[in-house]
């Protein structure tokens, strides 16, 4: 679990709560039974709306420029916001959404 991760030991393991398929079905069932509206979103796009990556748990993340990008050799860029595909991005999105829901 993410709350037991040790810095430098298990970076490859990512923790982000994911609803079970049964939970999603129950939400859809309740929505239909109560004649409510259900909205969805494209989560790959939602990642860039999350707060800055959790540096305390995973440290800074750096990437090399893409091939064909004219830049001095040895230049790297720091990733400042969560991007789909980075292991810690799902956790950052979860923390951002949790903070937002608690504030409502």
VOROLUM-255328 format. One line per field, with one value per residue: x, y, z of N, C-alpha, C, O in turn; residue in one letter. Coordinates in nm, 4 decimals, padded with zeros to 6 digits. Atoms other than C-alpha are relative to their C-alpha. Layout:
REM residues N
nxx = c(X;...)
nyy = c(Y;...)
nzz = c(Z;...)
caxx = c(X;...)
cayy = c(Y;...)
cazz = c(Z;...)
cxx = c(X;...)
cyy = c(Y;...)
czz = c(Z;...)
oxx = c(X;...)
oyy = c(Y;...)
ozz = c(Z;...)
r = c(A;...)
END
This chain:
REM residues 104
nxx = c(00.0831;-00.0749;-00.0391;-00.1137;-00.1117;-00.1248;-00.0711;-00.1162;00.0106;00.1091;00.0527;00.0704;00.1356;00.0831;00.1229;00.1117;00.1249;00.0768;00.1258;00.0281;00.1055;00.1279;00.0321;00.0488;00.1341;00.0919;00.0240;00.0885;00.1301;00.0630;00.0317;00.1184;00.1144;00.0416;00.0190;-00.1005;-00.0912;-00.1351;-00.0965;-00.1306;-00.1059;-00.1130;-00.0998;-00.1351;-00.0050;00.0149;-00.1275;-00.0713;00.0700;-00.0355;-00.1046;-00.1377;-00.0358;-00.0325;-00.1454;-00.0422;00.0006;-00.0689;-00.1107;00.0211;-00.0042;-00.0609;00.0087;-00.0850;00.0802;00.0316;-00.0892;00.0284;00.0057;-00.1351;-00.0353;-00.1369;-00.0108;00.0011;00.1083;00.1180;00.1086;00.0716;00.1447;00.0617;00.1390;00.0213;00.0272;00.0467;-00.1088;-00.0989;00.0613;00.0522;00.1056;00.1307;00.0101;00.0198;00.1381;00.0854;-00.0120;00.0663;00.1445;00.0409;-00.0001;00.1120;00.1257;00.0113;00.0270;00.1369)
nyy = c(-00.1185;-00.1236;-00.0601;00.0751;-00.0089;-00.0510;-00.0795;00.0636;00.1462;00.0530;-00.1050;00.0603;00.0324;-00.1199;00.0201;-00.0902;00.0730;00.0250;00.0639;00.1333;-00.0032;00.0102;-00.1334;-00.0796;00.0483;-00.0449;-00.1429;-00.0098;00.0509;-00.1025;-00.1126;00.0353;00.0192;-00.1301;-00.0876;-00.1059;-00.0117;00.0489;-00.0627;00.0657;-00.0863;00.0677;-00.0100;-00.0328;-00.1461;-00.0470;00.0055;-00.1276;-00.0927;00.0316;-00.0812;00.0399;00.1348;00.0155;00.0109;00.0629;00.1450;00.0530;-00.0827;-00.0704;00.0837;-00.0690;00.0711;-00.0504;-00.0547;00.1009;00.0064;-00.1031;-00.1288;-00.0565;-00.0483;00.0364;00.1355;00.0114;-00.0786;00.0732;-00.0852;00.0477;00.0128;-00.0786;00.0395;00.1416;00.0379;00.1374;00.0937;-00.0083;00.0760;-00.0785;-00.0903;00.0465;-00.0384;-00.1447;-00.0251;00.0444;-00.0963;-00.1237;00.0225;00.0163;-00.1342;-00.0748;00.0544;-00.0366;-00.1439;-00.0281)
nzz = c(00.0000;00.0137;-00.1268;-00.0554;00.0937;-00.0556;00.0993;00.0597;00.0046;00.0816;00.0866;00.1137;-00.0427;-00.0087;-00.0744;00.0275;-00.0196;00.1223;-00.0389;00.0510;00.1014;-00.0702;-00.0519;00.1132;00.0335;-00.1049;00.0225;00.1170;-00.0427;-00.0849;00.0882;00.0794;-00.0899;-00.0535;00.1154;-00.0098;00.1135;-00.0258;00.0899;00.0042;00.0537;00.0639;-00.1059;00.0477;00.0009;-00.1376;-00.0706;00.0035;-00.0883;-00.1390;-00.0607;00.0286;-00.0445;-00.1416;-00.0060;-00.1239;00.0114;00.1165;00.0455;00.1267;00.1195;00.1118;00.1282;00.1080;00.1107;00.1010;00.1160;00.0981;-00.0686;00.0010;-00.1332;-00.0353;-00.0515;-00.1453;-00.0579;-00.0436;-00.0465;-00.1179;00.0203;-00.1063;-00.0241;00.0289;00.1377;00.0128;00.0248;-00.1085;-00.1093;-00.1117;00.0466;-00.0469;-00.1415;-00.0050;00.0405;-00.1107;-00.1097;00.0423;-00.0018;-00.1392;-00.0602;00.0566;-00.0533;-00.1417;-00.0120;00.0487)
caxx = c(00.0000;00.1085;00.1157;00.3878;00.6174;00.9806;01.1719;01.4278;01.3043;00.9724;00.9349;00.8199;00.5133;00.2350;-00.0620;-00.3887;-00.7311;-00.9302;-01.2985;-01.3953;-01.6221;-01.9010;-01.8804;-01.9244;-02.2261;-02.3845;-02.3416;-02.5034;-02.7857;-02.8576;-02.8428;-03.0994;-03.3238;-03.3328;-03.3656;-03.0463;-02.7925;-02.4515;-02.1538;-01.8180;-01.4824;-01.1821;-00.9249;-00.6124;-00.6945;-00.7804;-00.4257;-00.2901;-00.5507;-00.4122;-00.1860;00.1924;00.3462;00.3937;00.7647;00.7811;00.7023;00.8633;01.1165;01.1578;01.1019;01.3169;01.2784;01.5014;01.3843;01.2120;01.4112;01.4388;01.4171;01.7149;01.8672;02.2139;02.3358;02.2737;01.9711;01.6818;01.3446;01.1727;00.8136;00.6071;00.2567;00.1209;00.1192;-00.0659;00.1787;00.3977;00.3432;00.2892;00.0398;-00.2567;-00.1821;-00.1567;-00.4917;-00.6483;-00.5132;-00.6376;-00.9858;-01.0044;-00.9116;-01.1750;-01.4528;-01.3779;-01.3993;-01.7480)
cayy = c(00.0000;00.3542;00.4544;00.1958;00.2935;00.3549;00.6266;00.4806;00.1215;00.0802;00.3703;00.1359;00.0458;00.3012;00.3410;00.4944;00.3885;00.2339;00.1512;-00.2091;-00.2847;-00.3776;-00.0301;00.1312;-00.0903;00.0017;00.3735;00.3282;00.1249;00.3912;00.6637;00.4822;00.3919;00.7500;00.9000;01.1045;01.2269;01.0653;01.2499;01.1133;01.2608;01.1661;01.0832;01.1064;01.4768;01.5080;01.4227;01.7599;01.9318;01.7686;01.9491;01.9290;01.5837;01.4598;01.5333;01.4094;01.0535;01.0208;01.2998;01.5076;01.3555;01.4553;01.3683;01.4035;01.6126;01.4117;01.2971;01.5685;01.8461;02.0731;02.1287;02.1241;01.7770;01.6711;01.8960;01.7494;01.8920;01.8679;01.7424;01.9942;01.8532;01.4996;01.3378;01.0235;00.7341;00.8578;00.6208;00.8959;01.0886;00.8736;00.9391;01.3142;01.3095;01.1123;01.3557;01.6563;01.5069;01.4055;01.7588;01.9046;01.6668;01.7409;02.1153;02.0864)
cazz = c(00.0000;-00.0657;00.2992;00.3640;00.0755;00.1615;-00.0201;-00.2584;-00.2183;-00.3947;-00.6354;-00.9123;-00.7042;-00.7385;-00.5092;-00.6188;-00.4990;-00.7826;-00.7462;-00.7895;-01.0865;-00.8422;-00.6855;-01.0266;-01.0982;-00.7634;-00.8371;-01.1791;-01.0215;-00.7573;-01.0226;-01.2366;-00.9406;-00.8105;-01.1613;-01.1143;-01.3693;-01.3924;-01.5406;-01.6466;-01.7446;-01.9530;-01.6850;-01.9001;-01.9379;-01.5667;-01.4615;-01.5714;-01.3511;-01.0367;-00.7946;-00.8255;-00.7891;-00.4335;-00.3978;-00.0392;-00.1413;-00.4821;-00.5166;-00.8300;-01.1727;-01.4689;-01.8374;-02.1414;-02.4367;-02.7121;-03.0148;-03.2745;-03.0155;-03.0637;-02.7223;-02.5728;-02.4837;-02.1254;-02.0752;-01.8769;-01.7758;-01.4399;-01.4565;-01.2585;-01.3000;-01.3057;-01.6484;-01.7502;-01.7332;-01.4459;-01.1510;-00.8916;-01.1079;-01.0073;-00.6409;-00.7018;-00.8818;-00.5963;-00.3338;-00.5345;-00.5784;-00.2114;-00.1025;-00.3376;-00.2214;00.1449;00.0789;-00.0765)
cxx = c(00.0872;00.0452;00.1167;00.1221;00.1216;00.0770;00.1243;-00.0104;-00.1062;-00.0660;-00.0823;-00.1431;-00.0782;-00.1292;-00.1008;-00.1281;-00.0773;-00.1290;-00.0143;-00.1157;-00.1385;-00.0429;-00.0558;-00.1414;-00.1036;-00.0332;-00.0948;-00.1408;-00.0756;-00.0408;-00.1261;-00.1247;-00.0548;-00.0255;00.0914;00.0814;00.1382;00.0936;00.1317;00.1024;00.1101;00.1198;00.1413;00.0178;-00.0062;00.1333;00.0702;-00.0684;00.0346;00.1093;00.1374;00.0286;00.0427;00.1499;00.0485;00.0093;00.0913;00.1204;-00.0321;00.0115;00.0548;-00.0137;00.0966;-00.0887;-00.0280;00.0987;-00.0415;-00.0082;00.1415;00.0287;00.1446;00.0019;00.0046;-00.1096;-00.1155;-00.1031;-00.0647;-00.1490;-00.0678;-00.1439;-00.0155;-00.0331;-00.0438;00.1186;00.1105;-00.0631;-00.0622;-00.1132;-00.1375;-00.0195;-00.0235;-00.1432;-00.0949;00.0044;-00.0707;-00.1513;-00.0531;-00.0086;-00.1208;-00.1332;-00.0198;-00.0330;-00.1433;-00.1038)
cyy = c(00.1244;00.0617;-00.0726;00.0044;00.0586;00.0695;-00.0732;-00.1509;-00.0482;00.1078;-00.0585;-00.0385;00.1300;-00.0338;00.1064;-00.0804;-00.0106;-00.0701;-00.1375;00.0102;-00.0076;00.1357;00.0883;-00.0433;00.0464;00.1477;00.0192;-00.0459;00.1038;00.1197;-00.0270;-00.0107;00.1324;00.1026;00.1237;00.0069;-00.0483;00.0605;-00.0763;00.0987;-00.0876;00.0142;00.0304;00.1515;00.0553;00.0029;00.1355;00.1062;-00.0229;00.0933;-00.0558;-00.1392;00.0009;-00.0233;-00.0726;-00.1508;-00.0488;00.0811;00.0670;-00.0986;00.0845;-00.0842;00.0633;00.0592;-00.1091;00.0034;00.1036;00.1390;00.0539;00.0675;-00.0396;-00.1402;00.0015;00.0793;-00.0931;00.0999;-00.0612;-00.0029;00.0685;-00.0391;-00.1481;-00.0220;-00.1456;-00.0900;00.0062;-00.0654;00.0855;00.0936;-00.0405;00.0372;00.1497;00.0366;-00.0383;00.1005;00.1314;-00.0156;-00.0146;00.1351;00.0807;-00.0497;00.0385;00.1475;00.0354;-00.0192)
czz = c(00.0000;00.1305;00.0659;-00.0917;00.0697;-00.1103;-00.0482;-00.0141;-00.0981;-00.0844;-00.1139;00.0362;00.0148;00.0736;-00.0398;00.0168;-00.1316;00.0415;-00.0651;-00.0992;00.0647;00.0545;-00.1109;-00.0383;00.1019;-00.0176;-00.1179;00.0357;00.0828;-00.0845;-00.0803;00.0885;00.0514;-00.1104;00.0081;-00.1281;00.0421;-00.1037;00.0054;-00.0543;-00.0598;00.0934;-00.0478;-00.0035;00.1422;00.0740;00.0026;00.0850;00.1461;00.0492;-00.0360;00.0564;00.1452;00.0160;00.1254;-00.0114;-00.1113;-00.0456;-00.1318;-00.1156;-00.1144;-00.1256;-00.0993;-00.1077;-00.1033;-00.1163;-00.1025;00.0599;00.0086;00.1332;00.0254;00.0601;00.1521;00.0688;00.0370;00.0508;00.1228;-00.0317;00.1189;00.0300;-00.0348;-00.1473;-00.0024;-00.0329;00.1040;00.1224;00.1111;-00.0409;00.0510;00.1466;00.0126;-00.0379;00.1127;00.1152;-00.0340;00.0061;00.1428;00.0703;-00.0495;00.0583;00.1462;00.0183;-00.0417;00.1083)
oxx = c(00.2010;00.1486;00.1682;00.2190;00.1096;00.0972;00.2045;00.0747;-00.0810;-00.1884;-00.1803;-00.2279;-00.0310;-00.1858;-00.0729;-00.1446;-00.0945;-00.1248;00.0248;-00.1995;-00.2330;-00.1613;-00.1527;-00.2259;-00.2158;-00.1484;-00.1865;-00.2386;-00.1937;-00.1493;-00.2117;-00.2323;-00.1759;-00.0559;00.0472;00.0706;00.1810;00.0679;00.1643;00.0672;00.1225;00.1778;00.2184;00.1269;00.0479;00.1497;00.1295;-00.0110;-00.0010;00.1796;00.1488;-00.0301;00.0996;00.1957;00.1525;00.0954;00.1609;00.1936;-00.1434;00.0829;00.0080;-00.0101;00.1321;-00.2042;00.0522;00.1631;-00.1604;-00.0074;00.2299;-00.0285;00.1956;-00.0937;00.0670;-00.1174;-00.1525;-00.0694;-00.0820;-00.2033;-00.0502;-00.1935;00.0622;-00.1107;00.0077;00.1936;00.1878;-00.1747;-00.1672;-00.1730;-00.2175;-00.1295;-00.1051;-00.2038;-00.1886;-00.1002;-00.1359;-00.2204;-00.1600;-00.1046;-00.1850;-00.2172;-00.1318;-00.0929;-00.1903;-00.2229)
oyy = c(00.1221;00.1283;-00.0270;-00.0680;00.1450;00.0138;-00.1204;-00.2120;-00.1398;00.1204;00.0025;-00.0508;00.2241;-00.1418;00.2261;-00.1848;00.0881;-00.1702;-00.1579;00.0996;00.0542;00.1692;00.1613;00.0412;00.0811;00.1877;00.1011;00.0147;00.1286;00.1750;00.0606;00.0353;00.1471;00.2182;00.2369;-00.0809;-00.0266;00.0512;-00.1386;00.2057;-00.2059;00.1224;00.0914;00.2014;00.1626;00.0813;00.1722;00.2126;00.0581;00.1571;-00.1645;-00.1797;00.0986;-00.1376;-00.1385;-00.2125;-00.1489;00.0367;00.0540;-00.1986;00.1958;-00.2071;00.1806;00.0189;-00.2013;00.1053;00.1240;00.2378;-00.0103;00.1715;-00.1338;-00.1822;00.0889;00.0797;-00.1811;00.2130;-00.1828;00.0926;00.0267;-00.0125;-00.2023;00.0531;-00.2279;-00.0620;-00.0887;-00.0298;00.0486;00.1582;00.0455;00.0748;00.1919;00.1239;00.0356;00.1356;00.1906;00.0725;00.0370;00.1625;00.1506;00.0308;00.0692;00.1857;00.1459;00.0002)
ozz = c(00.0469;00.1352;00.1680;-00.0692;00.1566;-00.2182;00.0323;-00.0787;-00.1764;-00.0859;-00.1565;-00.0523;00.0788;00.0566;-00.0314;-00.0462;-00.2031;00.1130;-00.1800;-00.0870;00.0157;00.0512;-00.0899;-00.0678;00.0650;-00.0009;-00.1112;-00.0082;00.0584;-00.0665;-00.0925;00.0503;00.0679;-00.0810;-00.0113;-00.2137;00.1555;-00.2237;00.1064;-00.1038;-00.0283;00.1029;00.0263;00.0242;00.1687;00.1675;00.1040;00.1082;00.2316;-00.0292;-00.0927;00.1566;00.1939;00.0159;00.1225;00.0513;-00.0945;-00.1341;-00.1827;-00.1074;-00.1385;-00.1201;-00.0874;-00.1215;-00.1186;-00.1413;-00.1271;-00.0136;00.0654;00.1658;-00.0353;00.1252;00.2123;00.1917;-00.0408;00.0858;00.1311;-00.0872;00.2333;00.1394;-00.1133;-00.2064;00.0734;-00.1265;00.1166;00.1601;00.1638;00.0452;00.0878;00.1870;00.0946;00.0243;00.1429;00.1698;00.0520;00.0572;00.1754;00.1424;00.0289;00.0985;00.1872;00.1188;-00.0145;00.0839)
r = c(X;X;X;X;X;X;X;X;X;X;X;X;X;X;X;X;X;X;X;X;X;X;X;X;X;X;X;X;X;X;X;X;X;X;X;X;X;X;X;X;X;X;X;X;X;X;X;X;X;X;X;X;X;X;X;X;X;X;X;X;X;X;X;X;X;X;X;X;X;X;X;X;X;X;X;X;X;X;X;X;X;X;X;X;X;X;X;X;X;X;X;X;X;X;X;X;X;X;X;X;X;X;X;X)
END
